[in-house]
Every structure is written in structure tokens, then in C-alpha cells.
Amino acid sequence: MLDYVELITKAAYRSTAEDVQKLRDAGWSEDQISEAVYITAMFAFFNRVADAFGVPSQDYLAKGRLTP
């Protein structure tokens, strides 16, 4: 699944029906595959919007915390 999510993140246009079938064959359900695609797409969307508006990085990991 992580390889597929990386593919969707970097080059979604390269995703094929065979890629999805490999996930099914590995035991992933249609709902799980769909949710992975939706979550990946939403993260990309929000990151692009934040970048477009110049929202600065919060750098939580470097600060040693995960929330504000």
C-alpha cells in the first residue's frame, strides 16, 4: 500500500488498473484502497493550498512536539 500511495503522491497519472489489482491480491479491500487514495489526495491538496498562500511550516517535529 505504501508503494501505491507513493505512486499517487508523485505521479498519480501513472497509476494503472494493475496497480490496484495488486493491492486487492494482497488483501486490501476496495474501501481501504479508496480511503488511502482520498487521504493522499487531501494531504496533497492542503499542502498545495498552504504553499500557495505562503503558510509557514510549523516544524513541530523539530520542536519535539506533534501539536501546537
N, CA, C, O and CB atoms as a CASP TS submission, in Angstrom:
PFRMAT TS
TARGET T0000
AUTHOR 0000-0000-0000
METHOD Language model
MODEL 1
PARENT N/A
ATOM      1  N   MET     1       0.831  -1.194   0.000  1.00  0.00           N
ATOM      2  CA  MET     1       0.000   0.000   0.000  1.00  0.00           C
ATOM      3  C   MET     1       0.872   1.253   0.000  1.00  0.00           C
ATOM      4  O   MET     1       0.569   2.223  -0.695  1.00  0.00           O
ATOM      5  CB  MET     1      -0.943   0.001   1.213  1.00  0.00           C
ATOM      6  N   LEU     2       1.948   1.234   0.775  1.00  0.00           N
ATOM      7  CA  LEU     2       2.790   2.434   0.832  1.00  0.00           C
ATOM      8  C   LEU     2       3.434   2.746  -0.514  1.00  0.00           C
ATOM      9  O   LEU     2       3.591   3.915  -0.867  1.00  0.00           O
ATOM     10  CB  LEU     2       3.872   2.267   1.890  1.00  0.00           C
ATOM     11  N   ASP     3       3.804   1.725  -1.260  1.00  0.00           N
ATOM     12  CA  ASP     3       4.339   1.959  -2.602  1.00  0.00           C
ATOM     13  C   ASP     3       3.281   2.601  -3.492  1.00  0.00           C
ATOM     14  O   ASP     3       3.588   3.496  -4.279  1.00  0.00           O
ATOM     15  CB  ASP     3       4.835   0.640  -3.227  1.00  0.00           C
ATOM     16  N   TYR     4       2.047   2.149  -3.371  1.00  0.00           N
ATOM     17  CA  TYR     4       0.960   2.713  -4.171  1.00  0.00           C
ATOM     18  C   TYR     4       0.695   4.165  -3.783  1.00  0.00           C
ATOM     19  O   TYR     4       0.507   5.016  -4.651  1.00  0.00           O
ATOM     20  CB  TYR     4      -0.319   1.878  -4.003  1.00  0.00           C
ATOM     21  N   VAL     5       0.681   4.446  -2.497  1.00  0.00           N
ATOM     22  CA  VAL     5       0.472   5.820  -2.028  1.00  0.00           C
ATOM     23  C   VAL     5       1.601   6.724  -2.526  1.00  0.00           C
ATOM     24  O   VAL     5       1.361   7.870  -2.905  1.00  0.00           O
ATOM     25  CB  VAL     5       0.387   5.864  -0.479  1.00  0.00           C
ATOM     26  N   GLU     6       2.821   6.210  -2.523  1.00  0.00           N
ATOM     27  CA  GLU     6       3.939   6.999  -3.052  1.00  0.00           C
ATOM     28  C   GLU     6       3.726   7.284  -4.545  1.00  0.00           C
ATOM     29  O   GLU     6       3.981   8.396  -5.007  1.00  0.00           O
ATOM     30  CB  GLU     6       5.287   6.256  -2.829  1.00  0.00           C
ATOM     31  N   LEU     7       3.266   6.293  -5.286  1.00  0.00           N
ATOM     32  CA  LEU     7       2.973   6.491  -6.700  1.00  0.00           C
ATOM     33  C   LEU     7       1.909   7.570  -6.883  1.00  0.00           C
ATOM     34  O   LEU     7       2.063   8.453  -7.728  1.00  0.00           O
ATOM     35  CB  LEU     7       2.512   5.174  -7.343  1.00  0.00           C
ATOM     36  N   ILE     8       0.845   7.509  -6.108  1.00  0.00           N
ATOM     37  CA  ILE     8      -0.228   8.503  -6.196  1.00  0.00           C
ATOM     38  C   ILE     8       0.299   9.890  -5.842  1.00  0.00           C
ATOM     39  O   ILE     8      -0.088  10.881  -6.461  1.00  0.00           O
ATOM     40  CB  ILE     8      -1.399   8.123  -5.266  1.00  0.00           C
ATOM     41  N   THR     9       1.172   9.959  -4.855  1.00  0.00           N
ATOM     42  CA  THR     9       1.734  11.242  -4.439  1.00  0.00           C
ATOM     43  C   THR     9       2.612  11.851  -5.526  1.00  0.00           C
ATOM     44  O   THR     9       2.514  13.043  -5.816  1.00  0.00           O
ATOM     45  CB  THR     9       2.538  11.073  -3.157  1.00  0.00           C
ATOM     46  N   LYS    10       3.455  11.040  -6.115  1.00  0.00           N
ATOM     47  CA  LYS    10       4.452  11.561  -7.060  1.00  0.00           C
ATOM     48  C   LYS    10       3.949  11.635  -8.501  1.00  0.00           C
ATOM     49  O   LYS    10       4.328  12.547  -9.235  1.00  0.00           O
ATOM     50  CB  LYS    10       5.687  10.704  -7.013  1.00  0.00           C
ATOM     51  N   ALA    11       3.112  10.703  -8.911  1.00  0.00           N
ATOM     52  CA  ALA    11       2.694  10.648 -10.314  1.00  0.00           C
ATOM     53  C   ALA    11       1.397   9.857 -10.446  1.00  0.00           C
ATOM     54  O   ALA    11       1.393   8.753 -10.992  1.00  0.00           O
ATOM     55  CB  ALA    11       3.801  10.015 -11.190  1.00  0.00           C
ATOM     56  N   ALA    12       0.313  10.410  -9.953  1.00  0.00           N
ATOM     57  CA  ALA    12      -0.967   9.698  -9.965  1.00  0.00           C
ATOM     58  C   ALA    12      -1.380   9.277 -11.374  1.00  0.00           C
ATOM     59  O   ALA    12      -2.041   8.253 -11.548  1.00  0.00           O
ATOM     60  CB  ALA    12      -2.054  10.569  -9.351  1.00  0.00           C
ATOM     61  N   TYR    13      -0.997  10.057 -12.371  1.00  0.00           N
ATOM     62  CA  TYR    13      -1.360   9.732 -13.754  1.00  0.00           C
ATOM     63  C   TYR    13      -0.739   8.416 -14.227  1.00  0.00           C
ATOM     64  O   TYR    13      -1.160   7.859 -15.241  1.00  0.00           O
ATOM     65  CB  TYR    13      -0.931  10.861 -14.682  1.00  0.00           C
ATOM     66  N   ARG    14       0.254   7.923 -13.500  1.00  0.00           N
ATOM     67  CA  ARG    14       0.886   6.646 -13.864  1.00  0.00           C
ATOM     68  C   ARG    14       0.208   5.439 -13.229  1.00  0.00           C
ATOM     69  O   ARG    14       0.559   4.301 -13.540  1.00  0.00           O
ATOM     70  CB  ARG    14       2.341   6.663 -13.465  1.00  0.00           C
ATOM     71  N   SER    15      -0.743   5.668 -12.358  1.00  0.00           N
ATOM     72  CA  SER    15      -1.446   4.568 -11.711  1.00  0.00           C
ATOM     73  C   SER    15      -2.260   3.794 -12.752  1.00  0.00           C
ATOM     74  O   SER    15      -2.892   4.380 -13.631  1.00  0.00           O
ATOM     75  CB  SER    15      -2.365   5.097 -10.576  1.00  0.00           C
ATOM     76  N   THR    16      -2.228   2.484 -12.631  1.00  0.00           N
ATOM     77  CA  THR    16      -2.955   1.633 -13.579  1.00  0.00           C
ATOM     78  C   THR    16      -3.909   0.712 -12.827  1.00  0.00           C
ATOM     79  O   THR    16      -3.842   0.571 -11.606  1.00  0.00           O
ATOM     80  CB  THR    16      -1.971   0.801 -14.440  1.00  0.00           C
ATOM     81  N   ALA    17      -4.784   0.103 -13.584  1.00  0.00           N
ATOM     82  CA  ALA    17      -5.691  -0.891 -13.005  1.00  0.00           C
ATOM     83  C   ALA    17      -4.908  -2.047 -12.403  1.00  0.00           C
ATOM     84  O   ALA    17      -5.335  -2.651 -11.419  1.00  0.00           O
ATOM     85  CB  ALA    17      -6.670  -1.413 -14.066  1.00  0.00           C
ATOM     86  N   GLU    18      -3.765  -2.350 -12.994  1.00  0.00           N
ATOM     87  CA  GLU    18      -2.928  -3.436 -12.481  1.00  0.00           C
ATOM     88  C   GLU    18      -2.365  -3.087 -11.098  1.00  0.00           C
ATOM     89  O   GLU    18      -2.235  -3.960 -10.240  1.00  0.00           O
ATOM     90  CB  GLU    18      -1.777  -3.736 -13.464  1.00  0.00           C
ATOM     91  N   ASP    19      -2.036  -1.820 -10.888  1.00  0.00           N
ATOM     92  CA  ASP    19      -1.553  -1.396  -9.563  1.00  0.00           C
ATOM     93  C   ASP    19      -2.614  -1.651  -8.500  1.00  0.00           C
ATOM     94  O   ASP    19      -2.321  -2.152  -7.415  1.00  0.00           O
ATOM     95  CB  ASP    19      -1.164   0.102  -9.575  1.00  0.00           C
ATOM     96  N   VAL    20      -3.836  -1.303  -8.831  1.00  0.00           N
ATOM     97  CA  VAL    20      -4.939  -1.504  -7.886  1.00  0.00           C
ATOM     98  C   VAL    20      -5.201  -2.996  -7.684  1.00  0.00           C
ATOM     99  O   VAL    20      -5.473  -3.433  -6.566  1.00  0.00           O
ATOM    100  CB  VAL    20      -6.222  -0.798  -8.388  1.00  0.00           C
ATOM    101  N   GLN    21      -5.120  -3.759  -8.740  1.00  0.00           N
ATOM    102  CA  GLN    21      -5.342  -5.205  -8.620  1.00  0.00           C
ATOM    103  C   GLN    21      -4.301  -5.851  -7.715  1.00  0.00           C
ATOM    104  O   GLN    21      -4.624  -6.777  -6.970  1.00  0.00           O
ATOM    105  CB  GLN    21      -5.314  -5.867 -10.003  1.00  0.00           C
ATOM    106  N   LYS    22      -3.065  -5.382  -7.766  1.00  0.00           N
ATOM    107  CA  LYS    22      -2.023  -5.904  -6.868  1.00  0.00           C
ATOM    108  C   LYS    22      -2.407  -5.682  -5.413  1.00  0.00           C
ATOM    109  O   LYS    22      -2.147  -6.533  -4.562  1.00  0.00           O
ATOM    110  CB  LYS    22      -0.664  -5.235  -7.164  1.00  0.00           C
ATOM    111  N   LEU    23      -3.025  -4.541  -5.124  1.00  0.00           N
ATOM    112  CA  LEU    23      -3.467  -4.276  -3.752  1.00  0.00           C
ATOM    113  C   LEU    23      -4.585  -5.236  -3.355  1.00  0.00           C
ATOM    114  O   LEU    23      -4.587  -5.778  -2.250  1.00  0.00           O
ATOM    115  CB  LEU    23      -3.943  -2.814  -3.608  1.00  0.00           C
ATOM    116  N   ARG    24      -5.518  -5.437  -4.254  1.00  0.00           N
ATOM    117  CA  ARG    24      -6.601  -6.400  -3.984  1.00  0.00           C
ATOM    118  C   ARG    24      -6.028  -7.786  -3.732  1.00  0.00           C
ATOM    119  O   ARG    24      -6.426  -8.478  -2.795  1.00  0.00           O
ATOM    120  CB  ARG    24      -7.602  -6.446  -5.164  1.00  0.00           C
ATOM    121  N   ASP    25      -5.090  -8.179  -4.582  1.00  0.00           N
ATOM    122  CA  ASP    25      -4.480  -9.509  -4.445  1.00  0.00           C
ATOM    123  C   ASP    25      -3.724  -9.650  -3.128  1.00  0.00           C
ATOM    124  O   ASP    25      -3.589 -10.754  -2.599  1.00  0.00           O
ATOM    125  CB  ASP    25      -3.533  -9.781  -5.614  1.00  0.00           C
ATOM    126  N   ALA    26      -3.233  -8.533  -2.600  1.00  0.00           N
ATOM    127  CA  ALA    26      -2.513  -8.546  -1.321  1.00  0.00           C
ATOM    128  C   ALA    26      -3.468  -8.508  -0.131  1.00  0.00           C
ATOM    129  O   ALA    26      -3.037  -8.548   1.022  1.00  0.00           O
ATOM    130  CB  ALA    26      -1.552  -7.363  -1.246  1.00  0.00           C
ATOM    131  N   GLY    27      -4.779  -8.430  -0.420  1.00  0.00           N
ATOM    132  CA  GLY    27      -5.763  -8.496   0.660  1.00  0.00           C
ATOM    133  C   GLY    27      -6.392  -7.178   1.049  1.00  0.00           C
ATOM    134  O   GLY    27      -7.184  -7.135   1.990  1.00  0.00           O
ATOM    135  N   TRP    28      -6.067  -6.105   0.358  1.00  0.00           N
ATOM    136  CA  TRP    28      -6.671  -4.803   0.677  1.00  0.00           C
ATOM    137  C   TRP    28      -8.066  -4.739   0.078  1.00  0.00           C
ATOM    138  O   TRP    28      -8.282  -5.164  -1.057  1.00  0.00           O
ATOM    139  CB  TRP    28      -5.794  -3.627   0.146  1.00  0.00           C
ATOM    140  N   SER    29      -9.011  -4.206   0.844  1.00  0.00           N
ATOM    141  CA  SER    29     -10.393  -4.094   0.367  1.00  0.00           C
ATOM    142  C   SER    29     -10.557  -2.838  -0.492  1.00  0.00           C
ATOM    143  O   SER    29      -9.712  -1.943  -0.476  1.00  0.00           O
ATOM    144  CB  SER    29     -11.382  -4.062   1.561  1.00  0.00           C
ATOM    145  N   GLU    30     -11.646  -2.795  -1.231  1.00  0.00           N
ATOM    146  CA  GLU    30     -11.952  -1.613  -2.052  1.00  0.00           C
ATOM    147  C   GLU    30     -12.043  -0.359  -1.175  1.00  0.00           C
ATOM    148  O   GLU    30     -11.544   0.703  -1.546  1.00  0.00           O
ATOM    149  CB  GLU    30     -13.281  -1.820  -2.831  1.00  0.00           C
ATOM    150  N   ASP    31     -12.680  -0.493  -0.017  1.00  0.00           N
ATOM    151  CA  ASP    31     -12.809   0.650   0.889  1.00  0.00           C
ATOM    152  C   ASP    31     -11.443   1.123   1.382  1.00  0.00           C
ATOM    153  O   ASP    31     -11.201   2.328   1.459  1.00  0.00           O
ATOM    154  CB  ASP    31     -13.699   0.284   2.084  1.00  0.00           C
ATOM    155  N   GLN    32     -10.560   0.203   1.711  1.00  0.00           N
ATOM    156  CA  GLN    32      -9.229   0.580   2.188  1.00  0.00           C
ATOM    157  C   GLN    32      -8.418   1.261   1.083  1.00  0.00           C
ATOM    158  O   GLN    32      -7.728   2.249   1.334  1.00  0.00           O
ATOM    159  CB  GLN    32      -8.480  -0.656   2.706  1.00  0.00           C
ATOM    160  N   ILE    33      -8.503   0.739  -0.118  1.00  0.00           N
ATOM    161  CA  ILE    33      -7.782   1.344  -1.236  1.00  0.00           C
ATOM    162  C   ILE    33      -8.324   2.739  -1.507  1.00  0.00           C
ATOM    163  O   ILE    33      -7.555   3.682  -1.689  1.00  0.00           O
ATOM    164  CB  ILE    33      -7.891   0.465  -2.502  1.00  0.00           C
ATOM    165  N   SER    34      -9.633   2.873  -1.536  1.00  0.00           N
ATOM    166  CA  SER    34     -10.252   4.181  -1.769  1.00  0.00           C
ATOM    167  C   SER    34      -9.853   5.174  -0.695  1.00  0.00           C
ATOM    168  O   SER    34      -9.500   6.312  -1.003  1.00  0.00           O
ATOM    169  CB  SER    34     -11.773   4.055  -1.820  1.00  0.00           C
ATOM    170  N   GLU    35      -9.903   4.763   0.543  1.00  0.00           N
ATOM    171  CA  GLU    35      -9.558   5.666   1.637  1.00  0.00           C
ATOM    172  C   GLU    35      -8.104   6.115   1.541  1.00  0.00           C
ATOM    173  O   GLU    35      -7.801   7.280   1.801  1.00  0.00           O
ATOM    174  CB  GLU    35      -9.813   4.990   2.985  1.00  0.00           C
ATOM    175  N   ALA    36      -7.210   5.217   1.177  1.00  0.00           N
ATOM    176  CA  ALA    36      -5.802   5.584   1.018  1.00  0.00           C
ATOM    177  C   ALA    36      -5.638   6.644  -0.071  1.00  0.00           C
ATOM    178  O   ALA    36      -4.869   7.593   0.086  1.00  0.00           O
ATOM    179  CB  ALA    36      -4.956   4.342   0.682  1.00  0.00           C
ATOM    180  N   VAL    37      -6.363   6.476  -1.167  1.00  0.00           N
ATOM    181  CA  VAL    37      -6.299   7.464  -2.253  1.00  0.00           C
ATOM    182  C   VAL    37      -6.877   8.796  -1.796  1.00  0.00           C
ATOM    183  O   VAL    37      -6.283   9.842  -2.057  1.00  0.00           O
ATOM    184  CB  VAL    37      -7.055   6.956  -3.501  1.00  0.00           C
ATOM    185  N   TYR    38      -8.017   8.783  -1.123  1.00  0.00           N
ATOM    186  CA  TYR    38      -8.642  10.020  -0.653  1.00  0.00           C
ATOM    187  C   TYR    38      -7.734  10.770   0.319  1.00  0.00           C
ATOM    188  O   TYR    38      -7.564  11.983   0.201  1.00  0.00           O
ATOM    189  CB  TYR    38      -9.983   9.715   0.017  1.00  0.00           C
ATOM    190  N   ILE    39      -7.156  10.059   1.269  1.00  0.00           N
ATOM    191  CA  ILE    39      -6.287  10.700   2.264  1.00  0.00           C
ATOM    192  C   ILE    39      -5.052  11.285   1.594  1.00  0.00           C
ATOM    193  O   ILE    39      -4.642  12.403   1.905  1.00  0.00           O
ATOM    194  CB  ILE    39      -5.872   9.692   3.356  1.00  0.00           C
ATOM    195  N   THR    40      -4.464  10.532   0.682  1.00  0.00           N
ATOM    196  CA  THR    40      -3.283  11.016  -0.041  1.00  0.00           C
ATOM    197  C   THR    40      -3.616  12.276  -0.833  1.00  0.00           C
ATOM    198  O   THR    40      -2.858  13.246  -0.815  1.00  0.00           O
ATOM    199  CB  THR    40      -2.740   9.924  -0.985  1.00  0.00           C
ATOM    200  N   ALA    41      -4.743  12.260  -1.522  1.00  0.00           N
ATOM    201  CA  ALA    41      -5.157  13.416  -2.326  1.00  0.00           C
ATOM    202  C   ALA    41      -5.449  14.630  -1.445  1.00  0.00           C
ATOM    203  O   ALA    41      -5.105  15.756  -1.805  1.00  0.00           O
ATOM    204  CB  ALA    41      -6.397  13.067  -3.164  1.00  0.00           C
ATOM    205  N   MET    42      -6.076  14.407  -0.304  1.00  0.00           N
ATOM    206  CA  MET    42      -6.393  15.538   0.584  1.00  0.00           C
ATOM    207  C   MET    42      -5.129  16.167   1.166  1.00  0.00           C
ATOM    208  O   MET    42      -5.039  17.391   1.263  1.00  0.00           O
ATOM    209  CB  MET    42      -7.313  15.080   1.722  1.00  0.00           C
ATOM    210  N   PHE    43      -4.161  15.352   1.552  1.00  0.00           N
ATOM    211  CA  PHE    43      -2.902  15.904   2.042  1.00  0.00           C
ATOM    212  C   PHE    43      -2.229  16.738   0.964  1.00  0.00           C
ATOM    213  O   PHE    43      -1.725  17.826   1.243  1.00  0.00           O
ATOM    214  CB  PHE    43      -1.966  14.785   2.507  1.00  0.00           C
ATOM    215  N   ALA    44      -2.219  16.235  -0.268  1.00  0.00           N
ATOM    216  CA  ALA    44      -1.614  16.979  -1.375  1.00  0.00           C
ATOM    217  C   ALA    44      -2.353  18.296  -1.588  1.00  0.00           C
ATOM    218  O   ALA    44      -1.731  19.341  -1.781  1.00  0.00           O
ATOM    219  CB  ALA    44      -1.627  16.138  -2.674  1.00  0.00           C
ATOM    220  N   PHE    45      -3.675  18.241  -1.553  1.00  0.00           N
ATOM    221  CA  PHE    45      -4.485  19.449  -1.732  1.00  0.00           C
ATOM    222  C   PHE    45      -4.164  20.493  -0.662  1.00  0.00           C
ATOM    223  O   PHE    45      -3.874  21.645  -0.987  1.00  0.00           O
ATOM    224  CB  PHE    45      -5.982  19.098  -1.693  1.00  0.00           C
ATOM    225  N   PHE    46      -4.213  20.099   0.596  1.00  0.00           N
ATOM    226  CA  PHE    46      -3.981  21.051   1.678  1.00  0.00           C
ATOM    227  C   PHE    46      -2.557  21.598   1.660  1.00  0.00           C
ATOM    228  O   PHE    46      -2.342  22.775   1.952  1.00  0.00           O
ATOM    229  CB  PHE    46      -4.264  20.396   3.019  1.00  0.00           C
ATOM    230  N   ASN    47      -1.593  20.762   1.322  1.00  0.00           N
ATOM    231  CA  ASN    47      -0.211  21.236   1.221  1.00  0.00           C
ATOM    232  C   ASN    47      -0.062  22.261   0.107  1.00  0.00           C
ATOM    233  O   ASN    47       0.634  23.261   0.279  1.00  0.00           O
ATOM    234  CB  ASN    47       0.741  20.063   0.981  1.00  0.00           C
ATOM    235  N   ARG    48      -0.699  22.031  -1.020  1.00  0.00           N
ATOM    236  CA  ARG    48      -0.609  22.980  -2.128  1.00  0.00           C
ATOM    237  C   ARG    48      -1.295  24.296  -1.798  1.00  0.00           C
ATOM    238  O   ARG    48      -0.778  25.362  -2.133  1.00  0.00           O
ATOM    239  CB  ARG    48      -1.220  22.382  -3.384  1.00  0.00           C
ATOM    240  N   VAL    49      -2.446  24.238  -1.148  1.00  0.00           N
ATOM    241  CA  VAL    49      -3.134  25.467  -0.736  1.00  0.00           C
ATOM    242  C   VAL    49      -2.270  26.245   0.251  1.00  0.00           C
ATOM    243  O   VAL    49      -2.116  27.460   0.120  1.00  0.00           O
ATOM    244  CB  VAL    49      -4.512  25.141  -0.104  1.00  0.00           C
ATOM    245  N   ALA    50      -1.706  25.553   1.239  1.00  0.00           N
ATOM    246  CA  ALA    50      -0.845  26.216   2.215  1.00  0.00           C
ATOM    247  C   ALA    50       0.366  26.839   1.533  1.00  0.00           C
ATOM    248  O   ALA    50       0.744  27.967   1.850  1.00  0.00           O
ATOM    249  CB  ALA    50      -0.393  25.224   3.295  1.00  0.00           C
ATOM    250  N   ASP    51       0.975  26.119   0.605  1.00  0.00           N
ATOM    251  CA  ASP    51       2.121  26.658  -0.123  1.00  0.00           C
ATOM    252  C   ASP    51       1.729  27.880  -0.947  1.00  0.00           C
ATOM    253  O   ASP    51       2.465  28.865  -0.990  1.00  0.00           O
ATOM    254  CB  ASP    51       2.725  25.587  -1.030  1.00  0.00           C
ATOM    255  N   ALA    52       0.569  27.817  -1.600  1.00  0.00           N
ATOM    256  CA  ALA    52       0.115  28.925  -2.447  1.00  0.00           C
ATOM    257  C   ALA    52      -0.127  30.193  -1.639  1.00  0.00           C
ATOM    258  O   ALA    52       0.107  31.298  -2.130  1.00  0.00           O
ATOM    259  CB  ALA    52      -1.159  28.535  -3.186  1.00  0.00           C
ATOM    260  N   PHE    53      -0.595  30.041  -0.404  1.00  0.00           N
ATOM    261  CA  PHE    53      -0.853  31.195   0.441  1.00  0.00           C
ATOM    262  C   PHE    53       0.333  31.558   1.327  1.00  0.00           C
ATOM    263  O   PHE    53       0.254  32.488   2.128  1.00  0.00           O
ATOM    264  CB  PHE    53      -2.058  30.937   1.294  1.00  0.00           C
ATOM    265  N   GLY    54       1.418  30.832   1.183  1.00  0.00           N
ATOM    266  CA  GLY    54       2.620  31.152   1.940  1.00  0.00           C
ATOM    267  C   GLY    54       2.541  30.847   3.422  1.00  0.00           C
ATOM    268  O   GLY    54       3.191  31.511   4.230  1.00  0.00           O
ATOM    269  N   VAL    55       1.753  29.849   3.786  1.00  0.00           N
ATOM    270  CA  VAL    55       1.652  29.467   5.191  1.00  0.00           C
ATOM    271  C   VAL    55       2.990  28.861   5.606  1.00  0.00           C
ATOM    272  O   VAL    55       3.444  27.890   5.001  1.00  0.00           O
ATOM    273  CB  VAL    55       0.467  28.458   5.431  1.00  0.00           C
ATOM    274  N   PRO    56       3.624  29.425   6.632  1.00  0.00           N
ATOM    275  CA  PRO    56       4.937  28.908   7.025  1.00  0.00           C
ATOM    276  C   PRO    56       4.833  27.539   7.701  1.00  0.00           C
ATOM    277  O   PRO    56       3.821  27.210   8.320  1.00  0.00           O
ATOM    278  CB  PRO    56       5.630  29.894   7.962  1.00  0.00           C
ATOM    279  N   SER    57       5.889  26.759   7.569  1.00  0.00           N
ATOM    280  CA  SER    57       5.952  25.456   8.214  1.00  0.00           C
ATOM    281  C   SER    57       5.906  25.633   9.730  1.00  0.00           C
ATOM    282  O   SER    57       6.546  26.532  10.276  1.00  0.00           O
ATOM    283  CB  SER    57       7.231  24.694   7.790  1.00  0.00           C
ATOM    284  N   GLN    58       5.165  24.791  10.389  1.00  0.00           N
ATOM    285  CA  GLN    58       5.088  24.843  11.852  1.00  0.00           C
ATOM    286  C   GLN    58       6.241  24.097  12.492  1.00  0.00           C
ATOM    287  O   GLN    58       6.559  24.323  13.660  1.00  0.00           O
ATOM    288  CB  GLN    58       3.766  24.263  12.337  1.00  0.00           C
ATOM    289  N   ASP    59       6.872  23.209  11.733  1.00  0.00           N
ATOM    290  CA  ASP    59       8.077  22.494  12.166  1.00  0.00           C
ATOM    291  C   ASP    59       7.916  21.817  13.529  1.00  0.00           C
ATOM    292  O   ASP    59       8.808  21.883  14.375  1.00  0.00           O
ATOM    293  CB  ASP    59       9.246  23.451  12.217  1.00  0.00           C
ATOM    294  N   TYR    60       6.781  21.175  13.725  1.00  0.00           N
ATOM    295  CA  TYR    60       6.508  20.538  15.013  1.00  0.00           C
ATOM    296  C   TYR    60       7.494  19.428  15.362  1.00  0.00           C
ATOM    297  O   TYR    60       7.881  19.295  16.523  1.00  0.00           O
ATOM    298  CB  TYR    60       5.116  19.979  15.013  1.00  0.00           C
ATOM    299  N   LEU    61       7.900  18.643  14.395  1.00  0.00           N
ATOM    300  CA  LEU    61       8.818  17.538  14.690  1.00  0.00           C
ATOM    301  C   LEU    61      10.158  18.048  15.191  1.00  0.00           C
ATOM    302  O   LEU    61      10.725  17.481  16.125  1.00  0.00           O
ATOM    303  CB  LEU    61       9.024  16.672  13.451  1.00  0.00           C
ATOM    304  N   ALA    62      10.668  19.098  14.590  1.00  0.00           N
ATOM    305  CA  ALA    62      11.945  19.673  15.032  1.00  0.00           C
ATOM    306  C   ALA    62      11.834  20.250  16.442  1.00  0.00           C
ATOM    307  O   ALA    62      12.812  20.278  17.189  1.00  0.00           O
ATOM    308  CB  ALA    62      12.406  20.766  14.054  1.00  0.00           C
ATOM    309  N   LYS    63      10.645  20.706  16.793  1.00  0.00           N
ATOM    310  CA  LYS    63      10.403  21.273  18.123  1.00  0.00           C
ATOM    311  C   LYS    63      10.136  20.180  19.153  1.00  0.00           C
ATOM    312  O   LYS    63      10.031  20.460  20.347  1.00  0.00           O
ATOM    313  CB  LYS    63       9.221  22.247  18.079  1.00  0.00           C
ATOM    314  N   GLY    64      10.028  18.932  18.690  1.00  0.00           N
ATOM    315  CA  GLY    64       9.811  17.824  19.600  1.00  0.00           C
ATOM    316  C   GLY    64       8.377  17.689  20.071  1.00  0.00           C
ATOM    317  O   GLY    64       8.118  17.140  21.142  1.00  0.00           O
ATOM    318  N   ARG    65       7.453  18.184  19.279  1.00  0.00           N
ATOM    319  CA  ARG    65       6.032  18.050  19.631  1.00  0.00           C
ATOM    320  C   ARG    65       5.218  17.896  18.354  1.00  0.00           C
ATOM    321  O   ARG    65       5.633  18.350  17.288  1.00  0.00           O
ATOM    322  CB  ARG    65       5.534  19.280  20.457  1.00  0.00           C
ATOM    323  N   LEU    66       4.076  17.266  18.465  1.00  0.00           N
ATOM    324  CA  LEU    66       3.262  16.981  17.295  1.00  0.00           C
ATOM    325  C   LEU    66       2.079  17.925  17.150  1.00  0.00           C
ATOM    326  O   LEU    66       1.424  17.933  16.108  1.00  0.00           O
ATOM    327  CB  LEU    66       2.771  15.571  17.353  1.00  0.00           C
ATOM    328  N   THR    67       1.798  18.705  18.156  1.00  0.00           N
ATOM    329  CA  THR    67       0.663  19.648  18.088  1.00  0.00           C
ATOM    330  C   THR    67       1.134  21.020  18.579  1.00  0.00           C
ATOM    331  O   THR    67       2.160  21.135  19.251  1.00  0.00           O
ATOM    332  CB  THR    67      -0.561  19.135  18.951  1.00  0.00           C
ATOM    333  N   PRO    68       0.368  22.051  18.233  1.00  0.00           N
ATOM    334  CA  PRO    68       0.761  23.407  18.675  1.00  0.00           C
ATOM    335  C   PRO    68       0.835  23.557  20.177  1.00  0.00           C
ATOM    336  O   PRO    68       1.151  24.637  20.675  1.00  0.00           O
ATOM    337  CB  PRO    68      -0.202  24.421  18.138  1.00  0.00           C
TER
END
